[in-house]
Amino acid sequence: MQMDLDTTLQTTPAISPERDGDCLWYKDAIIYELHIKAYADGNGDGIGDFRGLTERLDHVQSLGVNTIWLLPFYPSPQRDDGYDVSDYEDVHPSYGTLDDFRAFVKEAHRRKLRVITELVVNHTSDQHPWFQAARKAPKGSPEREFYVWSDDNKKYAGTRIIFTDTEKSNWTWDEVAQQYYWHRFFSHQPDLNYDNPAVLEAVLSTMEFWLEIGVDGFRLDAIPYLIERDGTSNENLRETHDVIKEIRRRLEAKYPDRLLLAEANMWPEDVREYFGDGDECQMAYHFPLMPRLYMAIAQEDRHPVVEILAQTPDIPASCQWAVFLRNHDELTLEMVTSKERDYMYSMYAAESRARINIGIRRRLAPLLENNPDRIKLMNSLLLSMLGTPVLYYGDEIGMGDNIFLGDRDGVRTPMQWSSDRNGGFSRADPQRLYLPPIQDPLYGFAVVNVEAQSREPSSLLSWTRHLLAVRATSQAFGRGKVTLLHPGNRKVLAYLREYQGRCDPVRGQPRPGRPVGRAGSRRLQGARSGRNDRAQRIPAGRQGALFSDLDGLRLLLVPAIDGCRAPRLAHRSHALGSPSRGGAVRRMEQLFPQSCRTVAHRDGRKDQGADGARNPAALPAAPTLVRRPDRAAGRASIAEHGMLKSGDTEWLLALVDIHGAAEPARYFMPLAMSFEDSEEDRSHALAAVAVANVRQQASTGVLADAMADEPFCRALVAAIGAGRELKAEGGTLRFSPTNSFAKVVGDTPRGATALKRLTASSNSVSLLGDRLFLKAYRRLQNGIGPEIEMGRFLTDVVAFEHCVPVAGSVDFHVADGAVIPWPCCRPRWRIRETRGPIRSTGWPACSNPMTAPTTGSTRTRGRWSSGCRFWHAASRNCTWRWLGHGEPGIRSRTGALGRSRAVGRYRCR
């Protein structure tokens, strides 16, 4: 029931002192996203503009944010809300002029607010002069080559269509050009051709234009789709990363403190590539985290959040994740599994009108049923977990939405400033507004507005300002690492934020970090934290967190649903006061089984068109999955492995080294991988012996002990019979049948026999039908296996009919000549009671001869304790008696029914 401190997310490592400067400002940023047309109307035409935004910068500054992200404001036909750009170097007339934009940037900088603008680099509008020139130019001309054209609309087959509800193909025929043009989004948004160097130069020129005005960074829209290659998925191609690297190199040479923010709606293992080695984008969105925050709240369980954070890869020290709760698009459910998507729909979008594409078009407050406690909890998670938080305009006051408006317009309604006409957004007649403001009794501007909440100290706006002020007091939130705690109560999400090497003094006390507790339950929750490397630090009681010291164990009591507690850890000698010890404290932990860790699986080269063959060896996290079952200490890593393949299925045959144990140990670990979407029954059968859950994109499955996998056992027997060899990095896997293989095994592997797994032994035994069993030696040692050696001798050399015959074995032959035995297979043997002595020929000379003990016996469990270690051939419940090298014959007594007696130079007692 302790809080373990063994899960540390190094996603935002402490930066080195030489890089700790203004160039890393984005790590401490709090970003406020807004749309020009939706924020404030300065000229009374019903559409927001830069003049109105500049007048409202007091509100932005008072929030406590320090960065503004502007949605597209360029000239556009507005068929995709500005993402269909027709001129990259101007301002849409409805939003003002370039001079208005310059004045806005100047005023924002005066208030120490940075400005990030949206730059749509993948495509333009079909009204852009570049496209108009391209469609009229002849084939092969420089103008035509600005876009991607083809005479065949079957090219790039297999590329997914993003807007499946409106587009039937990624190609559209152009009558003027008499060719098809390529588009990943809407048909009126043709993709630029980045294989043409002139396109990259034009985009770089556009970036420099805005940077010279004073823009602090760009959000690069839709960058996974910049390059196209036939036979691939046309996403995340290596050539795309080459383009991004060149953009970063060119900009950093002249503007080293400017930001590139990647908009790549991918799984975290794919998004990781957009950081490169710190030479691509400095920031990227963590899309999969957002829906799992909502899942955790609905389930009152921290598992969805902890699970996706465990799958989040490390990123370069100079890079940062961007995290958010809501934005201008739908709450995307692309980065969840199909079951999770169904759950999210049932919990948050029961009304079909609230759904769009693969997502939910609702704002934060309606999603959480306007529950202020839940809204505060979600915002506190956003502002205290990993990465740089992004707040969406209006969420600071709990604005609602209008799902009866088309597309995503329901979450892009006018900002609600007051209860005045049009919510204070504009003095224009209501019918002239670009969209109607929210007017319902629950979320309407008469009830929810900035003016009213600014006067109320207990309002959501006041609370948000306070929370942002708390975050700004410590760089641990932006630059520190995240250490997940694991209390026994899964309704509590607890983690520690630490920034190494930094001290922010408060009353002369060091502040190395903050432990943060969250409760997603409707009732008071509690959990213990055990002593650890922070034993000399105690919570200083920030924000009224409740702590009690119980004989060295700290009990954290977290209030229900709104339980946001972020106390600082202060040294005991500097603490303002000791935790209360008065009164009885009720033990409130609840026992929940720790869930199996989920790891991301990236198999196959997607940029080469592979769909992913799903073999366990492609798991980068596989070396850290296995825990030694008999000891708590030590984690495992794969030292050697080979792949056994049968048909389309592969298994990982691994040698696993245990680290951190009292003595070095090497184990055999065969791993099978199965996914529910294609092998549901097999996945369920393996779930009981799973070492990890596995996710490949949106498909989920298990990584499990292959000894419980019937196809593996059959494939293993078949490989032994065929005498196969598999090359590994440090040696060779040899499958060796005995001379009696065919007779012993018969047609068992091909028959309709079920697999039964025995777990009583420290080794693993799997039974195939009623005849054959496979025994896998888990703890491995160099040298020929005595049990296998004896079995082979009795089977092949002397044909001893009263022993269990061996059908074959698997050995790993190291490059230096050493041999490590793995599994062996033999038929099941039922012992029959016999009378009289059993005689046989002599044994071959022992490879490690010993002097016979004078006392006559040495006993251990299952083996003789020195020299040649001959394991019992059929029973582990046996001790051996040394008969001496000079014994002329081999004798053994028979045993009772049900107990095995082996014959050999050692006698079973």
N, C-alpha and C positions, 0 to 999 in steps of 0.2 A: 504493500500500500504506500510505497514511497514514490516521490517524484524523482525519476531518473533523469540525469543530465547527460544522456549519451547520444542525443540527436542534436547536432549542431549544424546549422545551415550556413555554409561559408559562401553564401551567394553575394554578400556585400562585405568582403574582408576589409579589415582595417587598412587604410591606404598608407603608403610609405610617406615619410616626412617630405621627401623631395617633390612629391606630387600634390602635397596638401596646399593647394592654392586656389586662386580664383577660377582656374580651369575646371575645377570639380564642383562648381556651385550647384549643379543639378542634383547632387547627392543630398543637399540640405533644402531642396526646393519643395514647396507645396504649390501645386499647379491648380489653377482655376480655369476651367474650360467654359467658353461662352461663344455664342454666335452673334455676330454684329447685328443682324437684323432682328434678333430677339431680345436685345438687352435694353436699349434706350433709344427713343426717337428724338433727335435733336432739332429737326426741322419741321416736324408736324405732318409728314406725309404718310404716316402709318407704318413705316419701316425703320428699324433701328439703324443707326449710322455711327461713324467714328466721333462725330461731335457729341452725340448723346453718351457714348461710352466714356469719353474723356470727362464729361461732367459727372459721371457716376464712379470715378476712380476712388473717391473718398470711401465708398462702401467696400470696394475691393480691398483697399488698404486696411480698413478697420477689421476685416475678417481675420487678418493674420497670414494670408497667403503672400507669396513673394514672386509668383510667376503667372502670367496670363497666356493661355493657349487660345488662339483665334482660329475658328473654322474658316473655310475658304471664303475670301472676300473679293476674288478676282472677277473681271467681266465674264459672264456666262449666260447661256440660254436658260439656266435654272431648271433643266430637266432632271437634274440629280442634286438639287439643293446646293449648287456651286461646285460640285466635284467634277462637273463637265466644263473645264476651263477653256475659254476662247482667247484669253490674252493673259500671259503670265506676269506682265510687268505693268499692271495698272490696277485700279480699284473699280469695282462695280459702281456705276453712277448712283445707284440707290443708297450706297453706303458712304458716299462722299467722294473726295478727290485724293490724289496723292499727297497734297499739302495737308489735308485733314489727317491722313495716316501719319505723316511726319510729326505733326503736332501731338498726336496721341502718343507716339513712341517717346517723344521728348518729355512729355508730362509723366508717363509711366516711369521712365528712368529717373526723373527727379524725385519720385516717390519710392525709389529703390525697388521697382517692380520690373522684372524682365519680361520680354515678349517673345513667344514662340508662335510661328505661323504655320499653317497647313500648306504643304507643297505636294501637289498631285503629280508624281513623277512617272507613273506607269502609263497614263493615257491622257488624251485631251478630248475636248468636244469635237464633234464632226464639223463645227462651225469655226474652228481655229484656222487662221490663215495657213498654218503649216499643212493641215489636211486638205484644205481647198486647193492649195498649190500641188499637193501630191496626187490628187485624183485627176487633175487635168494634165499632169506631166506624163511623158511617155514612159513605158516600162524601162526599168534599169537606170533612169535618170536620178541625179542626187535628190531632187525634190520627192520623187516617188519613194525613194528608199528611206524616207523619214518614218514610214509606217510599215507594217508587216502585211504583205500581199501574197496572194496565191491564186493560181488558176483552178486549183482543186480544193474543194471544201472538206475533203477527207484527210487532209494533212493534219498532223498533231492529234490523231485519233487517240482516244483514251483520256484526254485532258478533261477534268471535271468542269461542269458548268456551275458557276457560283450562284447566279440568280435563276434557279430552276423554275420559279413560278412565272417568270416573264420571258426567258430566253430559251430557245430550243437548240441553239448551236453557238459556238464561239466564232463562227464565220458569218459575215453578212456581205451580200452581193452589192456592189456599187455600179450603177448604170453608167456613170460618167467614166470611171476608170476601166470598166469592163473586166473587173477582177473582184475576188473576195478579199475583204480586209479582216484582220484578226482583232478580237476584243475579248477580254476576260470578264468584263462587267456588262453594262448595257450596250446595245448595238449602236447607240449614238456616241460611244466613247471608244474610238479606235486606239489600239495600243501603239506606243512609240517603239521604234526599232533600234534597240541599243547595240545591235551588231554594227550599226552605222556610227562611226566615231563622231560625226557631225551632230548627232542627237545628244550625246553626252556633253559635248562642248556647249550646245545651246542651253541645256539644263544647268550646267555650271555657271554660265553667264547670267541666267535668271537668279540663281542663288546669290551671286555676288552683287546683283542689283539691289536685292533686299537687305543683304548684310551691310552694304554701304549706308543704307538708310538708318540702320541701327538694330535690326532684328537680331535676337540672341540665339535663335535656333530654328530648326525645321522639324516638323513631324512629317516623315516621309510616308505617304499613303501608298498602300498596296505594293510594297517593294518585293515581295516574294515572286512576282510575275514578270520581272523586267526582261528576261531572256527566254527564247523559245528554242527547243530542240526536238526534232522528230523522235518518236519512240520513248519519250519521257513523260512525266506528269506535268512538266513545265512549271514546277514550283521548286524553289530553293536550289536552283541549279548552281553549280560552281561558278559559272560565268556571271551569274547575278551577283555573287559575292565579290567577284573581281571588279565589277562596276562600282559597287559600294565602297570598296577599298580605295579605288581611284578618286571617288568623290571626297572621301574623308582625307586622303592625302593632299588633294589640291586645296581644300578649304582650310585644313589645319596649318598649312604653310603660311597662310596669310591671316587667318582668323582662328587662332588656337583656342580661344575661349568660347567658341560657338558649339551648339548642341545639334546632334542628329538623333532623332527619336524614331525608332523603327515601328511601323504599324504592320505587324506580321501576326495574323490570327492563326497561330499554330500551337502545337503542344510545346512545352518548355524545352524538351530536348532538341526540337527543330529551331526554336527561336534562339537558342544558345549560339547557333552558328552566325547570327547577325551581329554578335559582339566581336567575332573573330578572335584575334589575340590582342584585343584592345585597339585594333586598327580599323574597325568598321563603325557601327553605331555605338554611341555611348550609352544609350538607353533603349529599352524595348518593353512593350506591354506584356504583362503576365496574364493573358486571357483566361486560362483554365482556373485560376484562383477565384475569380469573381463568382461564377455560378456555385462553386463549392462553399463559399461563405453563406449563401442563401440555403443550400442544402443542410449545412451544419445547424443553422438556426431552426429550420423546420424539423429536423430529426432530434434536436437537443443532444447532439453528439459531435464531439470534436473531430471524429475520424476523417470526414471528407477533407477538412483543412490540413490536418497533419499528413494525410496520405499524399496530397498533391505537393505539399512542401517537401516531403521526402523524395519525390520524383524530380524536384527542381535541381538542375545541375549547377555546379559552381560556375561563376562567371569571372572574367578578369577584374582585378582590383580597381581599375579605373571606371568600371561599368556599373550600371544600376538598372534594376527592374522598375517599371512604372505600374502602379496598381490602382484600381478604381472600383467603384461600386456600380455606377451608372454613367452613361455618356449620351451622345447625340444619336446613337444607333440603338437597335434593339439589344436586349440582354441576350447576347449570342450563346447558343447551346451547341455550337459546333464542336467544342472541346470537351464534351462529355460523352459517355457511352449511351447507347439507345435506351437502356433501362433508366439511367439517370435523367435522360431527357424526358421520358414519360413521367417520371416522378416530379420533375420541375414543372412540367405543364399542369399536372394534377394539383400541385400545391399553390402555384403562383399564376396560372393562366387557365383556369377552368373554363372561362368564356373564350370561345374560339376567336373572337374578334381581337383579343389581346395578343394573339400570336401573329408573327410575320416571318417569312423565310424560315430559318431554323432558330427562332428566338422568341422573346417576349418584349413587346413594345409598351413597357410601363416605366414610370419613374420610381424612385426609391420609396417614397412615402406610400403610394398605393400598393407596391409590392409587399410592404410590411404592414398592410392594413392600417396605416396611419398610427401605429402603436409607437408612442414617443420613446418608450424604453428600448424597443427593438431598433429603432432608428439610431438611437445613441450608441447602442452596442455595436451596430455595424460600422458606424463612423469611428468609434474608438478602435475597432479592429483595423480599419483602413489606415488610421494614423499612427498605429504603434507596431504594425508588423513590418516585414521586409519591404524595402523599396521606397520610391518617391510617390506620395499619394496624389491622385487627381480628383478634384471635386467638380461636379457639374453644376452649372449655374442654377439657382433656384432650390437646390437640395438643402442649402443652409437654412431655408425657412420651411421646408417640407412641402414644396409645390406639388400639385397633382398633375394629371395628364388628361388627354381626351382621345380615347381609343376609337372614336367615331370619325376622326380625321384620317385622311389617307396616308399611306406609306408610314414614314416615321414622324410625321408632323405632330403627332400627339404628344411627343416629348420635347417639342421645339416651340412651344407657345410663348407669348410675351412674358417677360419678367414682371413679377407683381411687386410694385414698389409701395403702393398705398391703396386705400379704399376709394380713391378718386376715380374719375372716368378712365376706362381702359387700364385700371390698376396702376395708374401713374406712368405707364409705359409711353403713352403718346397723347397729345392733345387733339389728334385727328378724329374725325367721325368714326365710330366703331366699325362701320362697314368698309372703311378704307384700310383697316389693318391687314397686314399680310396673313395673319391667322387670328381667329377670335381668342381672346384670353379666357382662362378658366373662370367659370362663373357659378359652379355648383355650390350648394350650401356647405359642403365639407372642405373643399380645396379652393373655392373661389377667392378672387382677390379681395373681396370685402372682408374675408375672414383671415386669410393667409397673406401677409404682406410684410415688407421690410420695416415700414414705419411703425406698425403696431408692435412687432416683436422687438424692435430696438428699445422700446419703452418698458418692456417686461423683463426683469432680471432672470426669470425662470423659463424664458422662451427657448425654443430650439436654436434660434439665431445667437442668443447670448451664450448658450452652452457650447455651440460650435466655436465661437470666438475664444471662449475659455480653453477649450481643448486644443485649439491651434496654438494658443499661447503656451500651454504646457509642453507641447511638442517642440516649440522653438527654443526651450530652455536647455536642451541637450542634443548634441550631435550624435548620441548613441542611436537615436531613432533613424537617422538618415544614413549614417556611415558605419554603424556597429553591426556585429554579427547577431544572428538570432539563434538562441539555444532553446529548443523545445523541451519543456518539462513534461513528465508523464505521470500525473497523479492517477491513483486508482479509480477515481471518479471521472468517467469519460464525459460527463456533462460540463466539466471544467477544462477550458483551454488555457494553458499557462505557458509562458515563455519568458526568456530573459534577453534583454537588449544590452549589449556591451560594446563599448568602443575602446579598444585597447590603446594604451598610450596617451589617452586624453583625460584631462581632469577639468571639470567645470565646477568651480568652487561655489558652495552655498553655505553661508555662515561659517566659512573656513573649513568645510568638510569636503572630502573627495567624493565624487559621484561617478563611480566606474560603470554603473549600469542601472537598469530598472527591471525588476521582475513584474510581469504583467499578467493578471489573472482575468479570465473571462468566464462567465457562466451563461450557458444557453438554456437554462431551465427556468421554469416558472416558479420554482421554489428555491429557498436558500440552500446553497451547496457548500460542501467543504472538501478539503483534500490535504493530505500531509506532504510536507517536503522534508526529506531527510537531510542530515548533515552532509556536507560536501566540501569542495575546495573553497566555498564561500562561507564556511562555518563561522568565521569571525565577523561576518557582516549581518546586520539585522535590518528588517524593513523599518523605514523611518516613518511609516504611517501616512504616506501621501494620499490625499483624496479619501481619507477615512477608511482605508483598508483595515480589515480585522485580522489580527494575528494573535495566536496564543502559543506560548512555549510549553510543551508537554514533555518534560524529561528529555530534552535534547531534540525532540521532533517538533517542527513548527506546523501548526494547523492553520491553514488559510481558509477563512470563511468568506465566501463570495456571495453577495446578494443576488437575488434572482434577476433574470433576463437583462436588467440594466447594469449588471455587475461589471463595470469597468474599473479596475483598480491598477494603478501603476505606481507603486511605492518605490522609492529609491532604496538601494542597499547602502547603508552607512556602516562604518566600522563601529564595533561595540564601544570603543573608547570615545567615539565622537557622537554617539547616539544622543538625541535630545531626551529620550526617555526609554525605559525598558518596556517590553510588551507586558500587558496585564497578565497577572497570574491568579487573579482573584476569581472565585466561583468555579463551579464545575463546568467543564466544556464537554458538550456532548459529541461523541465520536460519530461523524457523519459520512465517512467514506462509503462508497458503494463499490462492490467488486464487479468489475467488468473484465472479460478476457481481453488481453492485448491483441489487436487485430494483426493479421498477417501483413507484412509490409508489401506494398505494391511498387514495382520498378517498371521503368519505361524500357520498351524493347524496340530497337531500331535495327531491323535486319534488311539486308539487300541495299543496293544503291538506287535510291529513288531517282537520282539524276540520270541513271542509266536505264530507267524504265522498269526496275525490279519491283515486284509487288511485296516482297518480303516473304522468304521461305519459312520464317518462324523457326529457326533452330536455336537451341539454348546457348550455343557458343557466342551468338551475336549480342548477348546481354552484357553491356559494359559493367553493370552492377553485380553480375553473377558471382565474382570472387568474394563479395562481402555478404552473401546471403546466408550461408550455412553456419549454424552455431553448434558447437560440440554438445551433444546431448547429456553427457555425464558430468560436465563442469560448467559453472556459470562464467568463469573467466575465459577470455580468448575469443577472437573472431577468426574466421576461416578465409583462406584465399586459395584459388585454384593454381596449383603448381604445374601440373601436366594435364593434358586432356586429348582425347580423340573423339571423332564423331562416327557413330554407328548409324548407318542409313539403311532403311528398308522401304522401297517405294518412294513416296513423297515425305515420309516421316524420318526425322533425325533425333538422335539422343546424344547427350553429352556424357562421355565416360571420363570422369575427372578424378585426379589425385588431389586431395585437399589437404593443405597444411594448416595446422592450428597454431595461431599466434597468441602469445600472452599466457599460455598455460604453464603449469609447473615444469613440465618436461616436453620437449618437442614431440609432435605426433603427426602422423600422416594417415589419412583416411581415404577410403574409396567411396565416391559419391556419384552414382549414375543419375542424371537429371532428364526428366521428360517435360516437354512443354505442350500444353493443349489449350485451345481457345474455344470459348463457348459458342461463338458464332458458327463454327464449322464442326465441332466435336463436343456437343453439349454433354452427352452421356459420359464420354471419356473424361471430360473436365470435372464432372461431379464425382466420378469414381476416384480421381486423383486428389480431390480437395482435402481428404483426410490426412494425406501425407505431404501437403504442399509446404515448401519452404518459403514461397513468396507468391503473391499475386502478380500477374504480368499484364501490362497494357501495351498494345501496339496500335498507335493512333487511338481510335475509339473502340477497338476490340479488346476484350478482357479475357483473361484465362489464368492458368496456374503454372508454376514451375514446381515440380514435385519429384519425389524419390521414384526413380524409374523401376525399382524392384516391385512396385505395386502396379506397374503398367503391363497389362497382358501382352499387347503388341511388342513391347520391349523384350519380355522374357522369351517370346517365340523367336524374335529376331536374333537374340543372343544365342539360343540353341542352334538356330540355322547357321549363324556365323561360325560357331564351334565346329559344326559338322562339315562346313566348307573349308575349314582351316584358313580363315582369312587373316590378313595382316593389315593393321592400320598404322600409318605413320603419325607420330606425335613430334613435338618440337625437340624433346630430349630423349627419344627412344622409339620403340615399336611395340604396338599392342599385338600379341599373337594369340589367336584362337586355336587351341590344339585339341583335336579329338583323340580319343583312345582307339585301339584297334576294334573295340567292341561297340563303338558309337552306334552304328546302325542297329545292332541287335538290342542294345540297351534302350535307345530312345524310341525306336519304332516309328509309328506314325503319330506320336503324341503332339508334336508341334503343329501338325496339319489338322488334327481332330478338333471337334467342337467341345473342347474341355475348358472348364472355367479355371481362373487363377485364384489361388488362396494364399494370403500372405501371413506368415507366422512372425510374431514380434516378441516372443519371449526371450530370444537370445540377443546378446550384444551384437552379433552378426545378423544378417538378414537371410531368411529362407522363404522362398516363394514356391508354392506347389502348383504344378501344371497337371490338372486332372488328378487321378488316383495312382499315377505311376512315377512321374518325374518331379524332382525338386532341384532348385537352383539355390546354392548357398553363396552369399557374397560376404567376403571377409572385409569388415569395416576398418579395423585397425591393421595397418600394413607394416611389414618389415621386409628388409632385403633377404634374399635367399629363397631356395625352393621350399614351398609349403609342405610341411611334414604330412599333413592329412592327405594332400593331393598326391604326394610321393608314395605314401603307403597304399592309397587307393589304386593308383596306376599300377603298382607292382602286383597287388593282389588281383587286379582285373586282367592285366595284359601278360604278366610274366608267369604267374603260378596258376592263374584261372581258378582262384579259390572261390568255391561256390557259396560259402557261408558268409561272405562279406557283402557289403553294399558296393556294387560295381560302380566305377567312375566312368561317365560318358565323355568327359572332356573338361577343359579348364581354359581360363584366360590369364595370361601373364603379361606384365609390362617389362620389356627388356630395355634397360637403360643403355645409353650409348657407351658407357664404360664397361658393360658386360654384366652388371648386377641384374638380378631377376626379382620382380615383385609379383607374387601371386595375387590374382583378383578372384573372380567367381569360379566355381566349378559346378557341374551338373551331374546328377546321378539319379537312379530310380529310387522311389520309396521302398523301404525294406521292412517287412514285418518279421520280427524275431520269433522263431518257434523253439520251444524248449527241447533240448536233446540230452542224451545221457552218454556218459563216457568222455574220454579225452579226445580232443581234436588235434591232429598233427599236420604239420606242413613242412616244406623245405626251409632251409635257413634264409636269413635276410642278407642282403648285400651289405658290404662293409659300411659302417657309419662314416660320413664325411668329417665328423668331429668326434673321434673316439675318446672315451672317458674311462677312468678307473672306476670299477664297480664299488659302490658304497659297501663298507663292511657290515653296516647295520642291516642292510637288505632292503630298505625302503625309504623313499622320499616322496612326500605327498604334496600335491598342489591341485587346484581345481582345474581339471581338463588338460593338464600337461605335466610332464616331468620337469623339475625346476631348473636343471642345468644341462649344459651340453646340447645335444640334439633335441629340439623341441618337437616331439611328435604329438600332434593334437589327436584326440580321440576320433575315431572314424565315424561313429554313429551316435554318441551321446556325450553331453557336456557334464553330466552328473557322475563323474567317474574319477578315481585317482589311479595312479600307475605304480607298479612295483618293479624295481629293476631286477632282472634275472641274471645279469652278468654276460660279458662277451663270450665266456667259455661254455655257456649252456648249449648242449648238443642239439636239442630240439626246441620246438616252440609249443608251449602248452597253455591252455586256458580252461578255466571252468565255464560251464554254461550258466546262463542266468535264467531267472524267472521270466514268464511272459510279460512283455511290455518294457523290459530293460535290456538295452543293448550290451553285448559283451564283445570286445574286439580281441583280435588275435595278433600277437606280434612279440617282439623282443621285450616289450613291456607288458606286464600282466595287469588286467583290470581287477581292482580289489572290490 
